[in-house]
Each structure stands twice: as structure tokens, then as C-alpha cells.
Amino acid sequence: MSCIAILFAEVFFVILSRSRKEFSDLAAESDYSINVAPCKENFHSWVNRPYVDATLRPDLLRASVLLVPLENYSDQVPLAFPEDTESLFLYLRDNLPSGHHVDFCVSEKDYHELALHFDWWILADIVVRDIALPILVSVLVNYIQVRRPDKESGQRIKLKVIVVFEDGASRQIVYNGPIEHLDKVIEAAKGIDNGDDAQVHPDISSQC
């Protein structure tokens, strides 16, 4: 038997000798991605979209948090929100402290919820002012834990938060992975708060 074959057999034996839990835990640790990167979007760019009614814009610009649609989803439904976005909105509205207002960045007639991916729990993209970021992340994680208290056996989640600073510059946090690694989103938010723009885990996006 060649040295390569012997080495392969030894590696294969080591893998097989792991307990199922150990192997699952090892896979779970690398089975997510999170990225913090510059972003072109901010409150003004979203609020001034042509589909946003001009009468709504003053109120939207006063919001601390905006839920923004997926654009160009289809010819029939050009603007779409993930399923259960309304429940996310109501939770944020009821749990954000006084002085922090959440709103939809879309006219009521254009609001549509769709099941975008059956294997993933996809949250609506969120735009937030930097001063409200720590509060938002805390409330958001609580919402996810309330909605999925048992973590549904490793259900995967997708979310994007665009953080807008006073000067209009912005950063995005994009997370794809199991619910149990949401602490990485908290770490990324703390990094932005501290001026750290470094990636927390392998890159999945460069700009929004």
C-alpha cells in the first residue's frame, strides 16, 4: 500500500472515530458566514426610491429603523418582503424603546409578503441609524429566540443590517447560517460600534 493510501486510511479512520455530536459541532462552527463591509445605501437613498410616496418621506426620514423591500423580485411582484415581515415589524414596534421608530420603506399598495426560500428563514433587510444599532440587535435576537425557541434543529437564517452613520456613510452586516451562531452578529455590531470594519468570518459580499 502506498504512503498516500495509508495516510488517507488514517485520516478516514480519525473521522469515523469521532462521535456524531463532535463531528456535527465541528461542521456547525464553519457552516456560517458573516461579513462587515462598506455600503452605498443609506436612509436618503432608500426613502427617495421612486416607488416611495412623497407624502411618506418626511416620516420615514425620522425613523430609526426601516424595513426595506427586495427590489425587482418579478414582473408581477416587483417589490417583495419575506414571509412574516409584518410580525417582525410589530415586534420591533412594540419592543424598541421610546424615541426609536420603525417603519416600512414602501407604500402600502406595494407591500407584498412572499415565501422566498423554504429551507431558510429570511428576514427583511433592515436599515438602522448607528445610534440605534445596539438596541436593534438586542431586540432582533430576542425576536428570533421568541419565534424559534428550540432553534428548530439548526434552522438556517439570512439577515442583512445596513448601519447608517450621521455623515451618511454606511456599513452592512450580512449573516447566513444557523440560528445558534447569532452571537456573531452581536460581535459584528459591537465591532462597528467600536469602529472596527474587519470581517468576522469568510467573506460573502463586498458591497450592498
Buried (B, 14 or more C-beta within 10 A) or exposed (E): EEEEEEEEEEEEEEEEEEEEEEEEEEEBEEBBBBBBBEBEBBBEBBBEBEEBEEEBBEEBBEBBBBBBBBEEBEEEBBBBBBBBBBEBBEBBEEBBEEEBBBBBBBEEEBBBBBEBEEEBBBBBBBBBBBBBBBBBBBBBBEBBEEBEEEBEEBBBBBBBBBBBBEEEEBBBBBBBBBBEBBEBBBBBBEBBBEEEEEBBBEEBBEEB
